Amino acid sequence: MPPIQPVETSLQPPVNGNWYLLSVRSKKRELFLKYLELAITQNNLRELILQVEIPPESVYEDIVLVNLSNFKTAYTYLQKVDCFQGIERKPLQLEQVSRMLAAKQK
C-alpha cells in the first residue's frame, strides 16, 4: 500500500473576497486613491478592502476595481471617501477583472 501523501497547502493565504466595480468623480481617480489609502490606514481596513486595482485603459479612467471581503461593511466606509461616486452591487467575474487589467500585465 503506497504511503499517504499530505495535501499541499499554499503558502499564501487565499484572497477570498469579491471584485467590485467602483466609479469615482470625473478626472478624480488619483485623488480618490489617495483618500482611500488614507481611510484604509486610519480605519484598519486591510482585512475588509483586500486589494485595489486600476484598469490601465483610458476608457476606464474613472473606474477602480476593489476586492472586498464584506460588501456591506466596506460600502459604509467607501461612500465616505471623497470623490466616491458609486459601486456596482453585483460582484465581477474573475474573467472580467482579468480582461480589464490585461493591458497592465503586458
Biopython code that builds the backbone (N, CA, C, O; Angstrom):
import numpy as np
from Bio.PDB.StructureBuilder import StructureBuilder

atoms = [
    (1, "MET", "N", (0.845, -1.179, 0.000)),
    (1, "MET", "CA", (0.000, 0.000, 0.000)),
    (1, "MET", "C", (0.895, 1.247, 0.000)),
    (1, "MET", "O", (1.781, 1.363, 0.846)),
    (2, "PRO", "N", (0.674, 2.193, -0.946)),
    (2, "PRO", "CA", (1.531, 3.380, -1.013)),
    (2, "PRO", "C", (1.287, 4.304, 0.185)),
    (2, "PRO", "O", (0.187, 4.348, 0.737)),
    (3, "PRO", "N", (2.338, 5.042, 0.577)),
    (3, "PRO", "CA", (2.165, 5.961, 1.710)),
    (3, "PRO", "C", (1.177, 7.082, 1.368)),
    (3, "PRO", "O", (1.037, 7.481, 0.212)),
    (4, "ILE", "N", (0.519, 7.560, 2.372)),
    (4, "ILE", "CA", (-0.449, 8.648, 2.185)),
    (4, "ILE", "C", (0.308, 9.958, 2.027)),
    (4, "ILE", "O", (1.141, 10.318, 2.859)),
    (5, "GLN", "N", (0.007, 10.651, 0.958)),
    (5, "GLN", "CA", (0.656, 11.933, 0.689)),
    (5, "GLN", "C", (-0.115, 13.057, 1.373)),
    (5, "GLN", "O", (-1.345, 13.087, 1.317)),
    (6, "PRO", "N", (0.601, 13.985, 2.021)),
    (6, "PRO", "CA", (-0.106, 15.123, 2.621)),
    (6, "PRO", "C", (-0.684, 16.032, 1.540)),
    (6, "PRO", "O", (-0.122, 16.172, 0.454)),
    (7, "VAL", "N", (-1.790, 16.628, 1.857)),
    (7, "VAL", "CA", (-2.416, 17.562, 0.928)),
    (7, "VAL", "C", (-1.596, 18.843, 0.930)),
    (7, "VAL", "O", (-1.286, 19.391, 1.988)),
    (8, "GLU", "N", (-1.247, 19.317, -0.260)),
    (8, "GLU", "CA", (-0.460, 20.550, -0.349)),
    (8, "GLU", "C", (-1.322, 21.753, 0.001)),
    (8, "GLU", "O", (-2.470, 21.870, -0.427)),
    (9, "THR", "N", (-0.745, 22.627, 0.779)),
    (9, "THR", "CA", (-1.414, 23.891, 1.080)),
    (9, "THR", "C", (-0.543, 25.011, 0.547)),
    (9, "THR", "O", (0.684, 24.931, 0.605)),
    (10, "SER", "N", (-1.159, 26.029, 0.039)),
    (10, "SER", "CA", (-0.379, 27.137, -0.498)),
    (10, "SER", "C", (0.181, 27.947, 0.662)),
    (10, "SER", "O", (-0.402, 27.978, 1.746)),
    (11, "LEU", "N", (1.301, 28.594, 0.433)),
    (11, "LEU", "CA", (1.940, 29.389, 1.465)),
    (11, "LEU", "C", (1.225, 30.709, 1.682)),
    (11, "LEU", "O", (1.241, 31.254, 2.786)),
    (12, "GLN", "N", (0.600, 31.224, 0.639)),
    (12, "GLN", "CA", (-0.111, 32.487, 0.761)),
    (12, "GLN", "C", (-1.550, 32.222, 1.176)),
    (12, "GLN", "O", (-2.175, 31.271, 0.706)),
    (13, "PRO", "N", (-2.075, 33.071, 2.064)),
    (13, "PRO", "CA", (-3.486, 32.896, 2.401)),
    (13, "PRO", "C", (-4.353, 33.212, 1.195)),
    (13, "PRO", "O", (-4.047, 34.140, 0.446)),
    (14, "PRO", "N", (-5.416, 32.471, 0.993)),
    (14, "PRO", "CA", (-6.252, 32.727, -0.179)),
    (14, "PRO", "C", (-6.967, 34.065, -0.057)),
    (14, "PRO", "O", (-7.438, 34.440, 1.017)),
    (15, "VAL", "N", (-7.036, 34.771, -1.169)),
    (15, "VAL", "CA", (-7.803, 36.012, -1.207)),
    (15, "VAL", "C", (-9.209, 35.606, -1.614)),
    (15, "VAL", "O", (-9.462, 35.297, -2.779)),
    (16, "ASN", "N", (-10.108, 35.607, -0.666)),
    (16, "ASN", "CA", (-11.432, 35.073, -0.959)),
    (16, "ASN", "C", (-12.508, 36.149, -1.011)),
    (16, "ASN", "O", (-13.684, 35.863, -0.789)),
    (17, "GLY", "N", (-12.117, 37.366, -1.299)),
    (17, "GLY", "CA", (-13.105, 38.424, -1.458)),
    (17, "GLY", "C", (-13.674, 38.424, -2.860)),
    (17, "GLY", "O", (-13.292, 37.607, -3.698)),
    (18, "ASN", "N", (-14.577, 39.332, -3.106)),
    (18, "ASN", "CA", (-15.159, 39.506, -4.435)),
    (18, "ASN", "C", (-14.718, 40.843, -5.005)),
    (18, "ASN", "O", (-14.497, 41.806, -4.270)),
    (19, "TRP", "N", (-14.593, 40.888, -6.329)),
    (19, "TRP", "CA", (-14.211, 42.116, -7.022)),
    (19, "TRP", "C", (-15.452, 42.928, -7.374)),
    (19, "TRP", "O", (-16.465, 42.390, -7.819)),
    (20, "TYR", "N", (-15.346, 44.228, -7.164)),
    (20, "TYR", "CA", (-16.443, 45.142, -7.476)),
    (20, "TYR", "C", (-15.922, 46.312, -8.301)),
    (20, "TYR", "O", (-14.766, 46.718, -8.184)),
    (21, "LEU", "N", (-16.800, 46.833, -9.127)),
    (21, "LEU", "CA", (-16.505, 47.985, -9.976)),
    (21, "LEU", "C", (-16.946, 49.244, -9.233)),
    (21, "LEU", "O", (-18.121, 49.407, -8.907)),
    (22, "LEU", "N", (-15.997, 50.121, -8.974)),
    (22, "LEU", "CA", (-16.278, 51.337, -8.226)),
    (22, "LEU", "C", (-16.046, 52.526, -9.146)),
    (22, "LEU", "O", (-15.024, 52.584, -9.830)),
    (23, "SER", "N", (-16.966, 53.464, -9.176)),
    (23, "SER", "CA", (-16.786, 54.648, -10.021)),
    (23, "SER", "C", (-16.510, 55.867, -9.145)),
    (23, "SER", "O", (-17.044, 56.007, -8.045)),
    (24, "VAL", "N", (-15.658, 56.739, -9.674)),
    (24, "VAL", "CA", (-15.282, 57.960, -8.961)),
    (24, "VAL", "C", (-15.675, 59.170, -9.799)),
    (24, "VAL", "O", (-15.992, 59.043, -10.982)),
    (25, "ARG", "N", (-15.650, 60.338, -9.178)),
    (25, "ARG", "CA", (-15.977, 61.559, -9.910)),
    (25, "ARG", "C", (-15.021, 61.739, -11.080)),
    (25, "ARG", "O", (-13.856, 61.348, -11.011)),
    (26, "SER", "N", (-15.521, 62.330, -12.142)),
    (26, "SER", "CA", (-14.748, 62.520, -13.361)),
    (26, "SER", "C", (-13.409, 63.205, -13.089)),
    (26, "SER", "O", (-13.342, 64.249, -12.440)),
    (27, "LYS", "N", (-12.347, 62.585, -13.604)),
    (27, "LYS", "CA", (-10.974, 63.106, -13.516)),
    (27, "LYS", "C", (-10.440, 63.162, -12.084)),
    (27, "LYS", "O", (-9.485, 63.894, -11.821)),
    (28, "LYS", "N", (-11.024, 62.417, -11.163)),
    (28, "LYS", "CA", (-10.615, 62.480, -9.755)),
    (28, "LYS", "C", (-10.113, 61.137, -9.219)),
    (28, "LYS", "O", (-10.067, 60.938, -8.005)),
    (29, "ARG", "N", (-9.737, 60.218, -10.108)),
    (29, "ARG", "CA", (-9.337, 58.890, -9.644)),
    (29, "ARG", "C", (-8.101, 58.932, -8.749)),
    (29, "ARG", "O", (-8.076, 58.288, -7.700)),
    (30, "GLU", "N", (-7.078, 59.679, -9.151)),
    (30, "GLU", "CA", (-5.849, 59.736, -8.354)),
    (30, "GLU", "C", (-6.117, 60.312, -6.966)),
    (30, "GLU", "O", (-5.587, 59.822, -5.969)),
    (31, "LEU", "N", (-6.933, 61.344, -6.909)),
    (31, "LEU", "CA", (-7.292, 61.956, -5.633)),
    (31, "LEU", "C", (-8.079, 60.966, -4.766)),
    (31, "LEU", "O", (-7.838, 60.852, -3.565)),
    (32, "PHE", "N", (-9.019, 60.256, -5.390)),
    (32, "PHE", "CA", (-9.792, 59.246, -4.669)),
    (32, "PHE", "C", (-8.868, 58.181, -4.089)),
    (32, "PHE", "O", (-9.035, 57.775, -2.939)),
    (33, "LEU", "N", (-7.888, 57.722, -4.882)),
    (33, "LEU", "CA", (-6.978, 56.672, -4.422)),
    (33, "LEU", "C", (-6.163, 57.130, -3.212)),
    (33, "LEU", "O", (-5.909, 56.343, -2.301)),
    (34, "LYS", "N", (-5.754, 58.399, -3.202)),
    (34, "LYS", "CA", (-5.021, 58.931, -2.046)),
    (34, "LYS", "C", (-5.904, 58.925, -0.806)),
    (34, "LYS", "O", (-5.476, 58.508, 0.270)),
    (35, "TYR", "N", (-7.141, 59.391, -0.966)),
    (35, "TYR", "CA", (-8.074, 59.402, 0.161)),
    (35, "TYR", "C", (-8.422, 57.985, 0.615)),
    (35, "TYR", "O", (-8.574, 57.733, 1.810)),
    (36, "LEU", "N", (-8.547, 57.070, -0.332)),
    (36, "LEU", "CA", (-8.865, 55.682, 0.002)),
    (36, "LEU", "C", (-7.731, 55.058, 0.811)),
    (36, "LEU", "O", (-7.977, 54.390, 1.815)),
    (37, "GLU", "N", (-6.502, 55.273, 0.379)),
    (37, "GLU", "CA", (-5.347, 54.731, 1.102)),
    (37, "GLU", "C", (-5.299, 55.288, 2.522)),
    (37, "GLU", "O", (-5.003, 54.563, 3.471)),
    (38, "LEU", "N", (-5.588, 56.560, 2.657)),
    (38, "LEU", "CA", (-5.630, 57.197, 3.972)),
    (38, "LEU", "C", (-6.724, 56.570, 4.847)),
    (38, "LEU", "O", (-6.495, 56.289, 6.024)),
    (39, "ALA", "N", (-7.907, 56.353, 4.273)),
    (39, "ALA", "CA", (-9.022, 55.740, 5.012)),
    (39, "ALA", "C", (-8.689, 54.308, 5.429)),
    (39, "ALA", "O", (-9.018, 53.890, 6.539)),
    (40, "ILE", "N", (-8.038, 53.557, 4.540)),
    (40, "ILE", "CA", (-7.653, 52.176, 4.846)),
    (40, "ILE", "C", (-6.686, 52.159, 6.024)),
    (40, "ILE", "O", (-6.824, 51.342, 6.934)),
    (41, "THR", "N", (-5.709, 53.062, 6.007)),
    (41, "THR", "CA", (-4.713, 53.125, 7.076)),
    (41, "THR", "C", (-5.339, 53.581, 8.395)),
    (41, "THR", "O", (-5.127, 52.954, 9.433)),
    (42, "GLN", "N", (-6.099, 54.658, 8.356)),
    (42, "GLN", "CA", (-6.675, 55.222, 9.581)),
    (42, "GLN", "C", (-7.704, 54.303, 10.235)),
    (42, "GLN", "O", (-7.804, 54.261, 11.461)),
    (43, "ASN", "N", (-8.458, 53.577, 9.439)),
    (43, "ASN", "CA", (-9.539, 52.735, 9.967)),
    (43, "ASN", "C", (-9.210, 51.244, 10.015)),
    (43, "ASN", "O", (-10.082, 50.421, 10.292)),
    (44, "ASN", "N", (-7.942, 50.899, 9.742)),
    (44, "ASN", "CA", (-7.514, 49.493, 9.746)),
    (44, "ASN", "C", (-8.422, 48.615, 8.885)),
    (44, "ASN", "O", (-9.015, 47.652, 9.369)),
    (45, "LEU", "N", (-8.519, 48.962, 7.610)),
    (45, "LEU", "CA", (-9.445, 48.278, 6.701)),
    (45, "LEU", "C", (-8.770, 47.258, 5.788)),
    (45, "LEU", "O", (-9.389, 46.801, 4.828)),
    (46, "ARG", "N", (-7.524, 46.890, 6.060)),
    (46, "ARG", "CA", (-6.804, 45.962, 5.175)),
    (46, "ARG", "C", (-7.496, 44.602, 5.056)),
    (46, "ARG", "O", (-7.395, 43.952, 4.016)),
    (47, "GLU", "N", (-8.182, 44.172, 6.086)),
    (47, "GLU", "CA", (-8.880, 42.880, 6.023)),
    (47, "GLU", "C", (-10.240, 43.001, 5.350)),
    (47, "GLU", "O", (-10.852, 41.993, 4.997)),
    (48, "LEU", "N", (-10.708, 44.219, 5.174)),
    (48, "LEU", "CA", (-12.006, 44.471, 4.549)),
    (48, "LEU", "C", (-11.841, 44.815, 3.071)),
    (48, "LEU", "O", (-12.544, 44.279, 2.214)),
    (49, "ILE", "N", (-10.903, 45.714, 2.786)),
    (49, "ILE", "CA", (-10.567, 46.092, 1.409)),
    (49, "ILE", "C", (-9.257, 45.381, 1.096)),
    (49, "ILE", "O", (-8.175, 45.875, 1.414)),
    (50, "LEU", "N", (-9.370, 44.223, 0.474)),
    (50, "LEU", "CA", (-8.230, 43.333, 0.291)),
    (50, "LEU", "C", (-7.259, 43.804, -0.778)),
    (50, "LEU", "O", (-6.049, 43.619, -0.652)),
    (51, "GLN", "N", (-7.792, 44.414, -1.829)),
    (51, "GLN", "CA", (-6.950, 44.793, -2.962)),
    (51, "GLN", "C", (-7.636, 45.896, -3.744)),
    (51, "GLN", "O", (-8.862, 45.943, -3.846)),
    (52, "VAL", "N", (-6.808, 46.791, -4.300)),
    (52, "VAL", "CA", (-7.312, 47.876, -5.140)),
    (52, "VAL", "C", (-6.506, 47.848, -6.430)),
    (52, "VAL", "O", (-5.275, 47.860, -6.392)),
    (53, "GLU", "N", (-7.181, 47.809, -7.563)),
    (53, "GLU", "CA", (-6.509, 47.793, -8.865)),
    (53, "GLU", "C", (-7.063, 48.906, -9.743)),
    (53, "GLU", "O", (-8.226, 49.295, -9.633)),
    (54, "ILE", "N", (-6.192, 49.407, -10.618)),
    (54, "ILE", "CA", (-6.568, 50.476, -11.541)),
    (54, "ILE", "C", (-6.488, 49.940, -12.963)),
    (54, "ILE", "O", (-5.398, 49.602, -13.424)),
    (55, "PRO", "N", (-7.609, 49.852, -13.673)),
    (55, "PRO", "CA", (-7.561, 49.417, -15.075)),
    (55, "PRO", "C", (-6.758, 50.431, -15.894)),
    (55, "PRO", "O", (-6.975, 51.635, -15.764)),
    (56, "PRO", "N", (-5.839, 49.961, -16.731)),
    (56, "PRO", "CA", (-4.954, 50.870, -17.463)),
    (56, "PRO", "C", (-5.583, 51.565, -18.673)),
    (56, "PRO", "O", (-5.121, 52.633, -19.074)),
    (57, "GLU", "N", (-6.611, 50.984, -19.249)),
    (57, "GLU", "CA", (-7.205, 51.559, -20.456)),
    (57, "GLU", "C", (-7.880, 52.893, -20.152)),
    (57, "GLU", "O", (-8.496, 53.054, -19.099)),
    (58, "SER", "N", (-7.765, 53.850, -21.073)),
    (58, "SER", "CA", (-8.345, 55.178, -20.861)),
    (58, "SER", "C", (-9.869, 55.145, -20.772)),
    (58, "SER", "O", (-10.476, 56.034, -20.175)),
    (59, "VAL", "N", (-10.486, 54.130, -21.360)),
    (59, "VAL", "CA", (-11.943, 54.012, -21.297)),
    (59, "VAL", "C", (-12.410, 53.786, -19.847)),
    (59, "VAL", "O", (-13.568, 54.046, -19.518)),
    (60, "TYR", "N", (-11.512, 53.308, -18.997)),
    (60, "TYR", "CA", (-11.834, 53.056, -17.590)),
    (60, "TYR", "C", (-11.273, 54.143, -16.676)),
    (60, "TYR", "O", (-11.012, 53.873, -15.503)),
    (61, "GLU", "N", (-11.082, 55.359, -17.176)),
    (61, "GLU", "CA", (-10.351, 56.368, -16.408)),
    (61, "GLU", "C", (-11.019, 56.784, -15.098)),
    (61, "GLU", "O", (-10.341, 57.305, -14.214)),
    (62, "ASP", "N", (-12.307, 56.574, -14.949)),
    (62, "ASP", "CA", (-12.992, 56.932, -13.703)),
    (62, "ASP", "C", (-13.461, 55.693, -12.942)),
    (62, "ASP", "O", (-14.431, 55.740, -12.186)),
    (63, "ILE", "N", (-12.748, 54.577, -13.160)),
    (63, "ILE", "CA", (-13.110, 53.287, -12.572)),
    (63, "ILE", "C", (-11.957, 52.768, -11.713)),
    (63, "ILE", "O", (-10.787, 52.914, -12.066)),
    (64, "VAL", "N", (-12.308, 52.164, -10.588)),
    (64, "VAL", "CA", (-11.348, 51.486, -9.724)),
    (64, "VAL", "C", (-11.940, 50.112, -9.413)),
    (64, "VAL", "O", (-13.140, 49.995, -9.167)),
    (65, "LEU", "N", (-11.112, 49.086, -9.425)),
    (65, "LEU", "CA", (-11.556, 47.742, -9.052)),
    (65, "LEU", "C", (-11.137, 47.485, -7.607)),
    (65, "LEU", "O", (-9.978, 47.690, -7.247)),
    (66, "VAL", "N", (-12.071, 47.042, -6.793)),
    (66, "VAL", "CA", (-11.762, 46.760, -5.392)),
    (66, "VAL", "C", (-12.164, 45.330, -5.049)),
    (66, "VAL", "O", (-13.231, 44.858, -5.443)),
    (67, "ASN", "N", (-11.303, 44.660, -4.319)),
    (67, "ASN", "CA", (-11.573, 43.309, -3.844)),
    (67, "ASN", "C", (-11.983, 43.441, -2.379)),
    (67, "ASN", "O", (-11.179, 43.841, -1.537)),
    (68, "LEU", "N", (-13.230, 43.103, -2.081)),
    (68, "LEU", "CA", (-13.786, 43.307, -0.745)),
    (68, "LEU", "C", (-14.133, 41.979, -0.084)),
    (68, "LEU", "O", (-14.654, 41.071, -0.730)),
    (69, "SER", "N", (-13.843, 41.877, 1.196)),
    (69, "SER", "CA", (-14.213, 40.664, 1.930)),
    (69, "SER", "C", (-15.663, 40.729, 2.405)),
    (69, "SER", "O", (-16.294, 39.691, 2.605)),
    (70, "ASN", "N", (-16.200, 41.947, 2.589)),
    (70, "ASN", "CA", (-17.583, 42.115, 3.027)),
    (70, "ASN", "C", (-18.136, 43.382, 2.389)),
    (70, "ASN", "O", (-17.752, 44.489, 2.767)),
    (71, "PHE", "N", (-19.037, 43.224, 1.422)),
    (71, "PHE", "CA", (-19.541, 44.367, 0.656)),
    (71, "PHE", "C", (-20.234, 45.400, 1.538)),
    (71, "PHE", "O", (-19.923, 46.588, 1.463)),
    (72, "LYS", "N", (-21.172, 44.954, 2.373)),
    (72, "LYS", "CA", (-21.975, 45.901, 3.164)),
    (72, "LYS", "C", (-21.113, 46.762, 4.077)),
    (72, "LYS", "O", (-21.282, 47.981, 4.131)),
    (73, "THR", "N", (-20.199, 46.135, 4.787)),
    (73, "THR", "CA", (-19.341, 46.880, 5.705)),
    (73, "THR", "C", (-18.413, 47.806, 4.937)),
    (73, "THR", "O", (-18.243, 48.965, 5.315)),
    (74, "ALA", "N", (-17.814, 47.309, 3.865)),
    (74, "ALA", "CA", (-16.896, 48.130, 3.069)),
    (74, "ALA", "C", (-17.627, 49.314, 2.457)),
    (74, "ALA", "O", (-17.080, 50.415, 2.390)),
    (75, "TYR", "N", (-18.851, 49.098, 2.012)),
    (75, "TYR", "CA", (-19.627, 50.167, 1.380)),
    (75, "TYR", "C", (-19.809, 51.356, 2.319)),
    (75, "TYR", "O", (-19.740, 52.505, 1.884)),
    (76, "THR", "N", (-20.040, 51.089, 3.593)),
    (76, "THR", "CA", (-20.229, 52.193, 4.542)),
    (76, "THR", "C", (-18.980, 53.057, 4.643)),
    (76, "THR", "O", (-19.078, 54.269, 4.834)),
    (77, "TYR", "N", (-17.812, 52.448, 4.516)),
    (77, "TYR", "CA", (-16.563, 53.216, 4.538)),
    (77, "TYR", "C", (-16.302, 53.888, 3.193)),
    (77, "TYR", "O", (-15.919, 55.057, 3.139)),
    (78, "LEU", "N", (-16.510, 53.144, 2.108)),
    (78, "LEU", "CA", (-16.199, 53.667, 0.772)),
    (78, "LEU", "C", (-17.013, 54.904, 0.430)),
    (78, "LEU", "O", (-16.482, 55.846, -0.159)),
    (79, "GLN", "N", (-18.289, 54.919, 0.786)),
    (79, "GLN", "CA", (-19.134, 56.057, 0.419)),
    (79, "GLN", "C", (-18.728, 57.338, 1.143)),
    (79, "GLN", "O", (-19.141, 58.428, 0.748)),
    (80, "LYS", "N", (-17.928, 57.218, 2.192)),
    (80, "LYS", "CA", (-17.453, 58.393, 2.924)),
    (80, "LYS", "C", (-16.166, 58.966, 2.340)),
    (80, "LYS", "O", (-15.758, 60.068, 2.709)),
    (81, "VAL", "N", (-15.521, 58.230, 1.433)),
    (81, "VAL", "CA", (-14.264, 58.687, 0.835)),
    (81, "VAL", "C", (-14.574, 59.752, -0.216)),
    (81, "VAL", "O", (-15.435, 59.561, -1.075)),
    (82, "ASP", "N", (-13.859, 60.877, -0.137)),
    (82, "ASP", "CA", (-14.058, 61.960, -1.106)),
    (82, "ASP", "C", (-13.894, 61.446, -2.530)),
    (82, "ASP", "O", (-13.038, 60.600, -2.792)),
    (83, "CYS", "N", (-14.688, 61.941, -3.428)),
    (83, "CYS", "CA", (-14.685, 61.619, -4.865)),
    (83, "CYS", "C", (-15.340, 60.278, -5.194)),
    (83, "CYS", "O", (-15.378, 59.889, -6.362)),
    (84, "PHE", "N", (-15.853, 59.566, -4.197)),
    (84, "PHE", "CA", (-16.585, 58.321, -4.438)),
    (84, "PHE", "C", (-17.894, 58.652, -5.145)),
    (84, "PHE", "O", (-18.630, 59.544, -4.724)),
    (85, "GLN", "N", (-18.175, 57.926, -6.222)),
    (85, "GLN", "CA", (-19.405, 58.151, -6.986)),
    (85, "GLN", "C", (-20.416, 57.036, -6.734)),
    (85, "GLN", "O", (-21.584, 57.302, -6.448)),
    (86, "GLY", "N", (-19.964, 55.786, -6.840)),
    (86, "GLY", "CA", (-20.870, 54.659, -6.664)),
    (86, "GLY", "C", (-20.130, 53.346, -6.824)),
    (86, "GLY", "O", (-18.963, 53.321, -7.212)),
    (87, "ILE", "N", (-20.819, 52.258, -6.522)),
    (87, "ILE", "CA", (-20.219, 50.931, -6.666)),
    (87, "ILE", "C", (-21.300, 49.969, -7.146)),
    (87, "ILE", "O", (-22.441, 50.018, -6.686)),
    (88, "GLU", "N", (-20.927, 49.100, -8.071)),
    (88, "GLU", "CA", (-21.855, 48.069, -8.550)),
    (88, "GLU", "C", (-22.058, 47.052, -7.432)),
    (88, "GLU", "O", (-21.091, 46.590, -6.826)),
    (89, "ARG", "N", (-23.295, 46.708, -7.162)),
    (89, "ARG", "CA", (-23.586, 45.777, -6.071)),
    (89, "ARG", "C", (-23.301, 44.321, -6.449)),
    (89, "ARG", "O", (-23.083, 43.479, -5.578)),
    (90, "LYS", "N", (-23.303, 44.036, -7.731)),
    (90, "LYS", "CA", (-23.053, 42.666, -8.186)),
    (90, "LYS", "C", (-21.546, 42.471, -8.377)),
    (90, "LYS", "O", (-20.907, 43.258, -9.075)),
    (91, "PRO", "N", (-20.978, 41.437, -7.766)),
    (91, "PRO", "CA", (-19.537, 41.194, -7.931)),
    (91, "PRO", "C", (-19.186, 40.872, -9.383)),
    (91, "PRO", "O", (-19.992, 40.305, -10.121)),
    (92, "LEU", "N", (-17.978, 41.242, -9.773)),
    (92, "LEU", "CA", (-17.480, 40.943, -11.117)),
    (92, "LEU", "C", (-16.983, 39.502, -11.171)),
    (92, "LEU", "O", (-16.531, 38.950, -10.167)),
    (93, "GLN", "N", (-17.073, 38.908, -12.347)),
    (93, "GLN", "CA", (-16.478, 37.598, -12.574)),
    (93, "GLN", "C", (-14.966, 37.791, -12.713)),
    (93, "GLN", "O", (-14.516, 38.850, -13.151)),
    (94, "LEU", "N", (-14.183, 36.778, -12.344)),
    (94, "LEU", "CA", (-12.727, 36.883, -12.444)),
    (94, "LEU", "C", (-12.267, 37.146, -13.874)),
    (94, "LEU", "O", (-11.269, 37.833, -14.094)),
    (95, "GLU", "N", (-12.999, 36.596, -14.850)),
    (95, "GLU", "CA", (-12.632, 36.821, -16.257)),
    (95, "GLU", "C", (-12.757, 38.304, -16.608)),
    (95, "GLU", "O", (-11.933, 38.846, -17.345)),
    (96, "GLN", "N", (-13.797, 38.955, -16.074)),
    (96, "GLN", "CA", (-13.983, 40.384, -16.341)),
    (96, "GLN", "C", (-12.843, 41.194, -15.739)),
    (96, "GLN", "O", (-12.327, 42.112, -16.377)),
    (97, "VAL", "N", (-12.452, 40.860, -14.525)),
    (97, "VAL", "CA", (-11.352, 41.560, -13.863)),
    (97, "VAL", "C", (-10.070, 41.364, -14.659)),
    (97, "VAL", "O", (-9.333, 42.321, -14.899)),
    (98, "SER", "N", (-9.803, 40.130, -15.069)),
    (98, "SER", "CA", (-8.594, 39.832, -15.850)),
    (98, "SER", "C", (-8.577, 40.607, -17.155)),
    (98, "SER", "O", (-7.539, 41.134, -17.557)),
    (99, "ARG", "N", (-9.724, 40.677, -17.817)),
    (99, "ARG", "CA", (-9.815, 41.396, -19.085)),
    (99, "ARG", "C", (-9.552, 42.890, -18.882)),
    (99, "ARG", "O", (-8.844, 43.511, -19.675)),
    (100, "MET", "N", (-10.117, 43.460, -17.828)),
    (100, "MET", "CA", (-9.938, 44.889, -17.563)),
    (100, "MET", "C", (-8.496, 45.226, -17.194)),
    (100, "MET", "O", (-8.032, 46.337, -17.452)),
    (101, "LEU", "N", (-7.794, 44.279, -16.596)),
    (101, "LEU", "CA", (-6.415, 44.521, -16.175)),
    (101, "LEU", "C", (-5.392, 43.969, -17.161)),
    (101, "LEU", "O", (-4.190, 44.097, -16.931)),
    (102, "ALA", "N", (-5.842, 43.363, -18.250)),
    (102, "ALA", "CA", (-4.950, 42.683, -19.194)),
    (102, "ALA", "C", (-3.859, 43.587, -19.741)),
    (102, "ALA", "O", (-2.703, 43.169, -19.810)),
    (103, "ALA", "N", (-4.182, 44.788, -20.123)),
    (103, "ALA", "CA", (-3.188, 45.695, -20.700)),
    (103, "ALA", "C", (-2.113, 46.045, -19.686)),
    (103, "ALA", "O", (-0.985, 46.360, -20.065)),
    (104, "LYS", "N", (-2.443, 45.996, -18.421)),
    (104, "LYS", "CA", (-1.500, 46.328, -17.354)),
    (104, "LYS", "C", (-0.384, 45.291, -17.273)),
    (104, "LYS", "O", (0.744, 45.615, -16.901)),
    (105, "GLN", "N", (-0.697, 44.046, -17.622)),
    (105, "GLN", "CA", (0.256, 42.958, -17.478)),
    (105, "GLN", "C", (1.140, 42.769, -18.699)),
    (105, "GLN", "O", (2.054, 41.945, -18.671)),
    (106, "LYS", "N", (0.891, 43.506, -19.762)),
    (106, "LYS", "CA", (1.690, 43.347, -20.986)),
    (106, "LYS", "C", (2.989, 44.092, -20.874)),
    (106, "LYS", "O", (3.794, 44.075, -21.805)),
]
sb = StructureBuilder()
sb.init_structure("model")
sb.init_model(0)
sb.init_chain("A")
sb.init_seg("    ")
for serial, (resi, resn, name, xyz) in enumerate(atoms, 1):
    if name == "N":
        sb.init_residue(resn, " ", resi, " ")
    sb.init_atom(name, np.array(xyz, "f"), 0.0, 1.0, " ", f" {name:<3s}", serial, name[0])
structure = sb.get_structure()
